[in-house]
């Protein structure tokens, strides 16, 4: 068993709570050595709920503790300042998405800390069980060379991360064409739960194409699609020899033969399965293509993804693993997300150029 990873958190918002819950379930693997918050009231709440020591600034925390890494869970402008402070102190940092406010902010941040190699970004979508299983099927060459990805699931940089990840696209100049449409939609749930509002409200749907040159993506997102169960989540990954549509994989295993196989999830706790509610693994044609590395923790898919990211960050920060999601990758995701918004607002195509963070 590797030594316990010791890290600090900056912020105490909705996203920070995920890290607290994960560490509470994996206390033999992780330790939160400090939480940086602004107010005395928030500090008291953190201490009472999680028992973590608190600090009122990153500098004060770093003078008292030397964490293996810092997780920045504040607003975008705060996360930038945290990254600058940590890099100046030689401490690795995992910053929440996106890493800066706009394209110029991305360029300034890269100029300041890019060469350090100390900044990773908490992009977790490709680590979610079903997406990780799909990515493994693509990696095995089951559908040939991936050529297009259609995502209707999450917004902007997260969706772009999925599109680029499945396609294997890096930092190529990209042409983005986007348009938004407004229509009435009942919005029964939000981040805080049920709204108890059954009146349709105007909600925008943005559809965009991303032309990478030889491969392309289709982005389709309706406001609040994360929480609104009246809008489904869909993904299609097309390749030269087949396609993945949600959990169905179509291909030609031999001449004049079409087959469709499914990604099958083994979920514990149903009926007379008395092992407790948990996700075990995902198989494809009888082979395990994804396995839960946190069996027994009873994590949701989002928690599994974040815990996987946290584990990889710990390995990277202590020199025993690869970088989980470098600043360059997250910067490219956000750049293309900004281009989607700009194209939709202006009604014209937007073409991105090769940026300073483009490597390789």
N, C-alpha and C positions, 0 to 999 in steps of 0.2 A: 504494500500500500504506500503510495507517495506521501510525503509529508503534507501536513495541513497547509493550504494556501491561505495567507493572511492578506486581506484587502480592506480598503476603506471605500465608503460611498459618499458622494457629494449630492445632497438633495434628499427629499423625503416624500416625493410625489407618488403618483400611481405606479410608474415604472419601477421606482426604487423598492416598492413593496414586494415585487416579484423576487428580487434578490434576497430580501430578508426571509421570505417564506422558504425559498430554496435552501438557504444556509441553515435554517431551523431544521429542515428535513435531512440535511447532509452535514451535520455538525462535525463528523469525524473527518470530513474532507475540506471544509472551508471554515474560516473564522473572520467575522467582521470586527476589525480592531478600532474602528472609529467611523462616525457619521458626521459630516459637516452640514450644519443647518444654520439659518440666519437668526431665528428668534428663540428666546428662552422657552416660550410655550411649546414650540416644536421640539426643542431639545428634551424637555420634560416628557413629552409624549413618546419620543423614540426610546428614551431610557425606560419608561414604564412598560411599553409594549414589547420591546425587543431586548432590553438590557444592554444595549450597546453604548459605549462611551461616546460623547458628542464634543464637537469643536465648532467654534464660530468662524473659522477660516481654514482654507487649505494650508496656508503657511504655518499656522499654529499646530495643525495636525501633523505636518511633516517634521516639525521640530521635536515632537514628542514620540512619533511612531515612524517606522520605516516599513510601509506595506510592500508586499510583492507587486501590487498594482492598485490603481484607483479606478473606481467606476463612477463616471460623471453622469448623473441623472437629473441635471437641472435644465433650465431653458437653453436654447441654442447659444445665446450670447454668453451665458455663464459657463457652458461646457467648453467653449473656446478658451476662456480665461483659465479654466481648470487644466486643460491640455497644456497651455503655455506654462503654467506654474509647475506642473508635474515634469514636463520635459526639462525645464530649467533645473529641476532637482534630480534629474536622472531616473525618475520613477515611471514605469510603464503605465499607460492609461487606456481604459476602455470607455469611449464616449458614446452616449446615446445618439440615435439618428435624428435628423441628419447632422453632420459634423459642423456645419456653419449655416448662416442665414441665406446667403445668395452666392452667385458665381464668383463675385469679387471676394467675398468672405472665404470661399473655398481656396482661392488662389493665395490670399494673404496667409491663411492657416498653413497651407502647404509650404509656402516660402519660409515660414517661421519654424515649423517642426517636421516637415516631410522627410528631410534627410536624417533625422534622428532615428527613425524606425521604431519609435516608442509609442505610437498612437494607433490603436485599433478601434473599430467601430462596432457597436452592438446591433448588427444586422442579423436577424435570427431566422428569417422566413424559410430559407433553404434547409434549415436544420429541423423543421417540423416533420414529424414522422412520415406523412404521406408524400411530401415533397422530397424528402431524403430518399425514400424508396423509389420514386420516379426518377430521381437523378441517378441512382444506381443502375436502374434499367437502361437509361440512356448511356451511361458510362460503359456498360457491357456491350454496346453496339447493337442492341436488340432492334432498334428502329433505324439503323444506319446512321448517317450523318445528320444531326439535327439542323433544320433549315428555318423553322419558324416556331414561335411560341405565342399563344394567345392566353392572356391572363385577365380574368374578371374576379377579383378577390380582394385586393388591398390597393393602397394608393401610391402613386408617384414613385419615390425612390425604392420603396419595398417591392413594388411590382417590377420596376426596372431591374432590381437585383435578381429577381426570379427569371426574368427574360434573359438577361445576360448570362446568368449562371447555367441555365439549361442549354443555351446556345454555345457557350464557351467564348462569348464575345469579350474583347478586352477594351481598348481605348480608341477604337476607330472613330473617325469623323462620322456623324450620323445625321440623317435628315429626318426631322420629326414633323408630322402633320397631325393636328389635333382640332377637334371641334366639340363644343359643349351643347347639350340640349336640356331643356327644363321641362319637367312634367310633374303632376301631382303624385304623391306617394304617402301612404300612412307610415309613420315612423314609430313603432310601438316600443322600441328598446334603444337605450344609449349606453354610454360607458358606465353610468350609475344605475343601470337596471331599467325596469319598466317605466315608461313615461305615462301610461294610462291616458294617452291622447290618441283618439281614433279618427281625428280629422286629417285628411290629406293635406300635406304641405308641399310647396314647390321645392323640388330637389333636382340638382344638376347631375347629369351623366356626361362624363367626358370620355370620348373615344379617340384614340391616337394610333397612328402607325409609326414605327421606328425602323428606318431602313439603314441597316448596318453595312450594306454592300455585300451581297451573297447570302445574307440571312436577314430576317425581319421579325419584328414583334408587333403584336396587337394589344393595346391597352384599353380596358373597358371598366370604368369605375363609377358607381353611383354614390353620392354623398352618404356617409354612415353605413356603407355596405358591410363594414366589419361586424356591426351589431344587429343590423336589420335582417331578420330571418325571412322577410318577404322578398329578399334578393339573394339568390344562391351564389355560391362561389364555384367558378369553373376554370379549368385549365386544359389546354390542348397543346401538345408538343408534337410537331410533325417532323419526320425525318425522311431521308431518301428511300428507306425500306419499310416504312410503317408509321404509326402514330400512337400516341398515348392521349386518350380523351378521358380526363378524370382518372378513374381506376381501370379503364379498359385499354388493353394493348393489342393493336391490330398489326399483323405482319404476314409475310409469306415465308414459312419455314422451309418450303420446298416448292418446285415449279408447279404451277396451276393449283395452288393450295392457299387459301386465305384462312387464317385462324384469328380468334380473339381470346385472349387470356385476361384474367383479372388480378389486380393487386388485392390480396386477401389479408385482412387485418385480424389477428387473434386477440380478442378482448376478453380478459378474465373477469369473473364476477357475475356472469349471466346465469340464470337458471340454477342448476345444481353445481356450478363451478364455485367452490367454496374457498378459493385462494385469495379472495378480496378483489375489489374493483381496481383493475390496472390494465395497461396495454403491454402485451408480451412482445409480439413481433409482426412483421409484414412479409408475406411470401409472394413469389411470382413463379408460377409453374412448379411449385413444390420447393423452390429454393428460397431461403431467407435472404431478403434484400435489405432489411432494416431490423435491428434488434434494440429494444429498450435498454439503455445503459443504466437506468435508474429504477429497475424493477423493485417494487416494494415501497417506493416513495409516493405512489398514487398521484403522480403529476398529470396535469392536463397537457395537451399537445404544446401549448405555448410555453408552459413551464419546462417541459422536456427540452424544447429548443433553447430556451434561455440557460438552462442548466448545462446543456452540451456546450454552448458558447462560453459559459463561465469556466467549465472544466478545461476547454481548449485555451482560454486566455491564461489560466493558471499555468498550464504546461508551457505555453509560449513565454510568459513572464519569467519563469524560473529556468528557462533554457533547455527544456526537454520536449518541446513541440513546435510545430509550425505556427506562423501567424494566423489567427482565426479569421479576421476580416480587415485587411489593411486599410488605412486612410485613403490610399489611392483608389481602391475599388469603391468605397463609399462615396468619395468625391465624384467619381464618374456617374454613379447611380443618381446622385442629387442633381448633377449638371443636366442629365437627361430629363429628370423630373421637372426641373425648372423650364426646360425647353418645351415640355408638354404644356405647362401652364401658359407660357408665353405664346405658343402657337394657337392655343384655344382662345386666348384673349385678343390676339391681333388678327386672327383669321388668315394667317399666312404660314407657309412652311418655315421652320427654323432649322438651321444647320449648325451643329456643333463642330468645333475644331479640335485638334489634338492639343491637350492641355499640359501644363508643366508636370503634373503627376503621372502622365503616361510613361510607363516603364516597359522594357522588353520589346 
